[in-house]
Amino acid sequence: MSKCNSSIHNFLFLAVDVVANDLCIAFRSKDVRLPVQLQRAMAAEAEAAREARAKVIAAEGEQKASHALREAAEIISESPGALQVCI
């Protein structure tokens, strides 16, 4: 059972268990299978979320690098004896 199916199975099991306990009913759960199309849609959504997080992380890294470069430029511009080396 995939991780996604396992999560859904656990959620459904808990939800039904709560209702069954309230009604004093015993039940057995069976393997929950999702249609392939739904699995693909969920996978696409998860991939989009991962890509969005990756873009945010990359943007934060670029922002930190930009701040570091700005600070370095300020230090160089304030120091009369600073030597700037271009590579």
Secondary structure as the mmCIF struct_conf table of DSSP 4:
data_model
#
loop_
_struct_conf.conf_type_id
_struct_conf.id
_struct_conf.beg_label_comp_id
_struct_conf.beg_label_asym_id
_struct_conf.beg_label_seq_id
_struct_conf.end_label_comp_id
_struct_conf.end_label_asym_id
_struct_conf.end_label_seq_id
HELX_RH_AL_P HELX_RH_AL_P1 LYS A 3 LEU A 23
TURN_TY1_P TURN_TY1_P1 CYS A 24 CYS A 24
HELX_RH_AL_P HELX_RH_AL_P2 VAL A 36 GLU A 78
TURN_TY1_P TURN_TY1_P2 PRO A 80 GLY A 81
#
